Amino acid sequence: MDVVPTDYLVIGSGLAGLTYALKMAKFGKVTLLTKRKRTDANSSWAQGGIAGVLADNDSFELHKQDTLIAGAGLCHEDAVEVLVTEGPERIQELIELGASFDTQTEPDGSSVLSLGREGGHSRNRIVHTADYTGWECERTLLEAVRHTPQIEVIEHFFVTDLLISETQEGRICTGAVALNGQTGEYTAFQAKATLLATGGSGQIYEHTTNPLVATGDGIAMAYRAGIPIANMEFVQFHPTTLYHPKARAFLITEAMRGEGAILRNAGGEAFMTRYHPLADLAPRDIVARAIVQEIKSSGAPCVFLDATHIPTERVKKHFPTIYERCLQVGIDITQEPIPVVPAQHYQCGGVVTDLDGATPLARLYAAGEVACTGVHGANRLASNSLLEAMVFAYRAANHTLAHANTPLPVGYTPAQLPPESETIEVPTPLSEKLVSEITHSIRHAMQHYVGIVRTTAELEAVSQYLQFYLKSLRSLEYSTVEEYELRNIAQVAHLIVRSALCRHESRGLHYTLDYPQATETERQDTVIVGL
C-alpha cells in the first residue's frame, strides 16, 4: 500500500470540506479526497438558502429562539449562539469570494440582498440564489480551490477507514485509508489533522432528496473507530418532494411555501391550518406528519402544493429549477398544483463534536451534516445546515492551527482497529447483484418501518434484521466501493434504529405511537459509543 504524507486531510468536497481546506491552505498542503467527482456533494443539492441575521428588523436572539423552538428542547444553546453570531461573517466571505445571491432594489436605488422566509423563521433571513443556492455556494468555493495550488483534490477515492494510532499523547487519528474506485488500489494518507466532511446518509432510505454519494460513510467509519455518535433517531423528512411514477424524488423547496404556495389535500382543502398556527410555514416535522396523516385519511398517494395563485413570472424567476424539472414530466406549476410526498432529507445527529468541530479522538474533526454539533437538536430549522457547515468548519480550522498543527509523533505505527470477531458464513466476494439486492432490502425496511411514524415492534423487527446482515458482512473481503457502501449503510441504519429504540418519547423528528408525548426525563442526547 502506498503511503502519502500531507499536512491536512479533508474527506468530502461539500461546503464544510471546502471551507476548511481554503482556510488551512494558508498554512500547509491540503489533500481533499472525494468519493466521486468534486461536485458530487449534498451541499450542491441544497435549494432553499442560508439563514443569517442580515436585516435591520432581525436579531441574533430571534434567530437563536427560532432555532431552539424548532429543535424541540434538545439544541445546545452554546452551539446555537455560535451559529447565529458567527454566521453573517461566513456569508459575507462567500460574497467576497464571488457568490451571486439574489438582490432587490430599495426605494433609494440601492441594491440589497433579497431575504426570503421559510418554515419556523420569524423573520425574512434566508439568503438565496433562486432555487439552487447550494450549487452557487459550492461553485464559488470550488472556483476558489481551483486557484489555490496548496489544495490537491483527488476524485474517485473512497475512504474506507480512519488510521488510528496509540502514542504518548494517547489515541490519535493519523489519517485515513482510501480505495481508488477506478483502479482498486489502496492508499494510506497520513496527516497532522483530518476533517470528516462526508455529508449525510439519505441513501439508507428508499426515497430521499440526497445524491447517490450520501451513504453515511463518515458516521460509519467514526463509529468503527470508537467515536461517540449522537441523536441518530432524528431523521428529517422534507415534507415536499415531487411525487411522480416516472421521475426520481425531487425536492420542492420550502421557500416556495415562503412565497405563498399552499398545501392542499386530495379534496382541495388547505389543511395545514388544522395542524399548526403557522400553517404552511410550520416546522418541517409537523408539516411532514400532517401530510402523512392526510394521505392516510384520504387513501390518496400524495397531497398537492398549490402555487398557481403566485404570478407566473415570479414563479419562473424564483424557482427556475423546479419549474423546468416539473415541466419535463408534464406539470406546469403555474397552472396546476404539484403532487408531493415527504422524503428523507437530512440527519440531525452524527459524529459528536465540541464547539470547535473537534471529536473526542485527537486530531480528528467533523463538520457539516456528518457532525452532531448540538445546533439542530431534535429537528433542524430550515436553512441552518449550510450555515452550520461553514461556521463549524471555520472553527475547526482555527482549532487545528492552535492544537493539532504539529508533526505526527516520530516512530508511530499506523494501525486500524481489529475487525469484530463474531461472523457467520456469507459468499465472498459478494456478487454485484447481491450487493444491490441487500442494499435495496435495507432501504425498503428503513423507509417503511423507521420513517416519520414509528412503533417499538417495528423498530425491534428491523433491528434484528439489520443485525443479521451486519454479522454477515463482517466476514466479507471488501474490494469494491459498493461493498464498502453497503457496510456503511447497514451500520448507520442500525445506529438510527438503536437510537430510536432508546428514546421512549416523541420529540421533534422522532415520533412513536407507543410513546406519543415528550417527557422531561427523556430530554437528553442519545449517545452510542462505537467499538
N, C-alpha and C positions, 0 to 999 in steps of 0.2 A: 504493500500500500504506500502510495506517495504521501509525503508529509510536506505541507505547505505552510510556512510561517507568515503571519500578518500581524499588524498591531491590533486591529479591531475587526471582529467578525459580526456581520449582520445577517440574520436569517429571515428573509422576507423583503419584498420590494413595494410594500404599501406605504402609506403616509408616515407611519411610525418608523419603519426601517430607513426610509429616505431622509427623514428629519434628523435622525441620529447620525446617519452616515455623513451628511453635509456638515454637521457640527464637528464631528470627530476628524474629518479630513484635514482640518487645520492643524492637527497635532500628530498625524501619522498616517500610515497606509490603512485603508479600509477595504475589506473584501466583503462584497454583498452577494449572497447566494439566493437564487430564486428557482423554484422547482420547475417552472416552465419559462415563459417569457417574462421580461421585467414588467410588462403592463398587466400581467395576469394577477391581479390583487383585488381583494374585497373593496379597497378604497376606490378603485376605478368605477365600481358599480353604484356608488352612493349617489342618489338623485337629489335628495332634499336640500342639504346645505350644511353650514357650520353655524352653530349657535354662539353668539358673543354679545357682550354688553357694549354697544356702539352708539346707541341713540340717547338723546338728552332725557327722554322720559323713562329710561330704563336704569337699573342699578344692579350692582353685584348681589345685593341682598335679595332682590326679586328673582334673579336667575338662580341663586342658591336655593331659595324656597321652592321654586318650581321643580328643581331637580330633586329636592328632598321629598316633596309630595309624591312625585312620580315613583320614587324609589321605595315607597311603602314602608318606611321605618328602618330600612337596612343600609342606607347610604352612610358612608363615613364622612362626617361633616368636615373634617380637616381636608380630606381629598377633594370634596366639592368646592371648598374655599379656594384651594389651589387652582382648580379647573377654571372657575369663573373669573378669578382675579388675574390670572396669567394668560387666559385665552386670547383677549384682544391683541396682545403683543404678537402672538403666534400668527394670528390672522393678518396683522399688518406686515409681518415678514413675508408672508405669501404674496401679498400685493406688491411688495418691493421686489420680489423675485419675478414678477410679471403675471401673476394670476389675474384673469379678467373676470371680475364679478359684475353682476348686473347693477346698473346705476339708474338714478332718476334725477330729473332736473327740478330744482327748487324754484319758487316764485322769483327769487332774486337772480336766477340764471345760473346759479352754481350747481355742480353735479355732486351728488352724494350716493352712498351705497343704498340700493333698494333692499330693504329688510323685510323678509316675509315672516309669517307666523305659522306654527304647527301645533299639533295637539299637545296640551299640557303647559304651553308657554303663555304667560300673562301679558307679554309684550311682543311686538314685532322685533325680532332679533336674529333672524336667520339670513346669513349671507349666502348668496346662491348665484349660480350661473345657469339660468334656465332650469332644466331638469337633469343636468349632468355635472353637478358641482364636484363630485368625487373625481371624475375624469379630469376636470380642469385643474384641480389641486395636484393630482398625480402627474399630469402633463408638465405642470410648472416645475415640480421638484425633479422629475426625470431630466428635464432640459438643463436644470442647474447641475445635476450629477454628470451629465454628458460633458459639461465644461469644467469638471473637477478631476484632473488627472490622478489625484491621490485615491480616487474611488474606483475599484475594479468590480464591475458587475458580471457575475458568471451565471449564465442561464442554463436551465435544464440540469441543475444539480440539486438532488433531493436529499435533504439532511435526514439521516436515519436515527442518529443518537448523539447525545452530548458526550464530550470527553470529560471524565471526572477523575481527579487525582487527589491523593492524600499527601499533604505537605505539612510543614511546620506551622503554617497558617491555619491548618485544618483542611476540610474538604473544599476543593475549589473546582470551578469549571475552567478548563484549559482549551476549549474549542469544541469542535464537532466533527463527526464523520459524515461524508456525503457520497451519494451514489450518482455517478454520471448517467443520467437517464438515456443517453444516446449510445454510450459505449459499454455500460455495465461495469465500469471500473470504479473503485472506491478511492477517496482521498481524505486524509486527515488534515483539517485546518486548525492550526494552533494560534491562539490569540491571547493578548493580555486581558481582554474583556469581550464578552459575547452578548449580543442582544437578540432575544427571541421576538420576532415581529411577524409571526406566521399567520395571523388572522384567525378566523373563526372555524366553525365546524358544521356549516349548513348541509354539507353532503351526507351527514348522518341521517338526514330526513329525506323522505321521498319527494316532498315538494318544498323548494327553497328558492329564495331570491339570490342566493350566493353563487359565485362561479364554481367551476368544477374543481379548482385547487383547494377549496375550503373543506379539508378532511380532518381538521383537528390535530394536525401534526405536532405543533408546538406543545399543546397541552399533554398529549400522549408521551412525548419524549421527556417532558419535565416530570410527569408522574413516574415514569420508569426510573428517573434519576433521584427519586425520593423527595421531590419538592412539593409542598402543600398546594392543593387545588381547592378553590373555594366557590361555593354558590352555583354549581353547575345545573341545579334544578331550574334555574331561572332562564328559560329559553324564550326569547321574544319572537312571536309570530307577527309578521307585518299583517295588518288587517286586510290590506287591499292589494292583491296580485291578480293579474289577468286570468280569468277562467275561460279556457277555450280548448276544445278537444284536439285542435291541430297546431297549437302553439305552446312552447315551453313557458312555465310560470314566469311572469314578467312583472316587476314591481310597479305599482301605480302610486307615485309618491304622495305622502301625507300632505305635502304642500298644495296639492290640488284641492284638498278639503279646506286648507287655509285660505284658498282663493274663493271658496264658497261652494264647492261641489258637495252634494248631499247624498248620503247613503239611503237607499230605498230597498225594501224587501220585494219579494215576488209579486205582491199585491200593489206595489207602487207607494206604500206608506213610508214616510220619513221616520224611521223607528228609533233613532238614537236619543231622541228627547225622552224616551221611556226609561233609558238606562243611566243617564248622567246629565247634570246641569249644563255641562259644556257641549252636550250633544255630539256632533260630528268631530269636534275638537277635543274630545275626552282622551285620556291616556290610552296608549295602544293596547294594553292588556284588557281594558274594559271594552274597547271597540271590538277587539278580536273575539272575546267571549260573547258579546252581543250578536255578532254576525253568526257565530256557531249556533246560538240559540234560535235565531231567526231561520236559519237553514233547517234545523231540526224540526221546528214548529211547522214550517210550510211544506217540508219534503222537497223543496226546490234544491238544485245542486249549488246555488250561489245566490248572492244578493247583487245589487247594482249601484254603481257610483254615477250619479247624475250631474254632469257638468254642462248640460245643454242650455241652461239659462245664462251661462257666462258668455260674454261676447266672443265671437269666433276668433277674431284677430288676437284677443288676449290669450285665449287657449293656445293658439299656434305659437305665440311669442314666448309664453312662459313654460310650455310643456311640449316642445317640438319633438322630442324623442318619443314620448308616449303617443302623441298624435300620429306619428309616422308608423310606429310599431303596430298600433291598433288598426290603422288603415290597411296595413299589409295582410291582416286577417279579416278584412271586410267590415271593420267597425269605424264609423266616422263619429268620433266622440263629441263633435259639436252638434250632432243631430240625434244621437241615441246614447243611452247610458251604457257604461262599461260593466260587463259581468265580472264580479270579483269574489275571491275567497282568500282566507288567511293562508300564509305560508311561512315556514321557518325563515327568520331574518337575521337574528343577532343573538349571541350568547352573552349574558351579563356577567357570568362567572369566568374563572380562568386561573392562571398561574398567580399565586399570591405575591404581591409586591408591596413595598412601602411607598412613601410619597415621592421617592426618587427613582421609582421603577426598578429598584434592586430586589431580587428574590432572596430567600434565605440561603441560597447557595452562592458563596462568594464569587465575584467576577461574572455572574450571570444576571442579566437584566431582561425585563419583558415589558413591552408596550404595545398599545393597540388592543384589538379585540381578544388577543390571546391572554391578556393580563386581567387580573382582578385587582384594580386599584382601590376599590371601595366607592368609586364615583356613582355607579349605577344602582347599587342596592338590589332590590327585587324587581326593578323594572327601569329600563333606560329611557330617559327623557329624549324625545326626538332631537336629532341633530347635535347631540352631545358627543357622539362617537368620534367623528373626525377631529373635533377639538381635543378630546382626551388623548388620541393618538399622538398629536403634535406636542401637547403640553408635557406629557409624561416622558416621551422620547427625548425631548429637550432637557428635561430634568435628569434623565438617566445619563445623558452625555455629560452634564455638569458633574454628576456624582462619579462617573468614570474617571474624569480628569482629577478629581480630588482623592479618590480612594482605590482606584483599580488601574492606575496608569503606570505601574512599574512592570519591568520584565517578569516573565514567569520564573518561578524558583529554579535554580540550576539543578540539573540532575533529576527532575521529576519524571515519572513514568506515566504516560497517558494510559488510562485504564477505564474501561467501561464496567458498569455493574454486571455481575454474572446473571445469566438468564434464570428465570424461575424453574424450579426443578420438576414440578408436577406437570406431567404431559400425558396425552393419550395419542394413539396412533392415527395419523392422517396421511393422505398421499402427499409426498414431497418430491419435486415441487408441485404446487397446485397448477392445474390447467388454467388457462386464461378464462375459459368458460366457467369453471367452478368458482374462481375468484369473483367474477361478475355476478354469479348467482347468489353467492353468500352475501356479497355487498348489498345486492337488491333486497335480499330477505331481511337483513338488519334494518335497512332504511324503511321498509314496509312496516315492520314491527314498531319502530320508533314513531312513525307518522300516525299510526292508528291507536297506539296504546300509551304513548308518552308525549302526547300533544298538548293542546290547550286545556282540556279537561281530563283528569286522571282519576284512577281508583287504585287502592292498595293491591287488590287482587291482580289487576292487570300489570302493575309495576313488578310485583313478585314473579309473575309468569315470565315477563320479558327479562328480568334479572337472571333467572335460571337458564333461559335460552341463550343469553349472551355469555354466561359463564361456561357453557358447553363449548361455544366457539372459541373463547379465549384460551381454554385449556388445550383445545385442538391446535390453535395457531402457535402455541409456544414451541412446538416441535418442528415448525416449518423452517426450512432453509431458505430464507428470503433472498430473492435475486432480481426482482423487478419492482418498479415504483408502485405498481398496482397492488402487489402483495404487501408492501410496507403500508400503503394507504389503507388496506383492509384491516391490518393490525391496529392502526391508529383509530379507524372508525369504530371498531369493536371496543377498544379500550375507553374511548371518550363516551360512547353510547352508554357503557356500563357505569361510568362516573356520573352521568346525568341521572340514570335510574337509581343508583345508590344514594345520591344526594336527595332525590325526590322521596325516597323511602324514609330518609332520616327526618324529613320535615313533616310533623304531624299538625299541620295547619294549612290554610290557604292564605297566601300573601303574594301580592304582585303578580308575577307571571306564573307562579305555581298555584294551580287550583285543583283541589282534590275533593271529590264528592264525599269522601269519608271524614274529612276534617274541613268543613266549608268556611269556618271562621278563623280569623287571625287571633293569636293569643300572645300575651306579653312574654310567657315562658319560652316561646319559640323565636323571640326577636333577637336572633344572633346568626352569625355566618355559619354556613355548613362547610366544614373543612375536612378534606380527606387527604391523608398523607400517603405518598407512594411507597415503593418497595423498601 
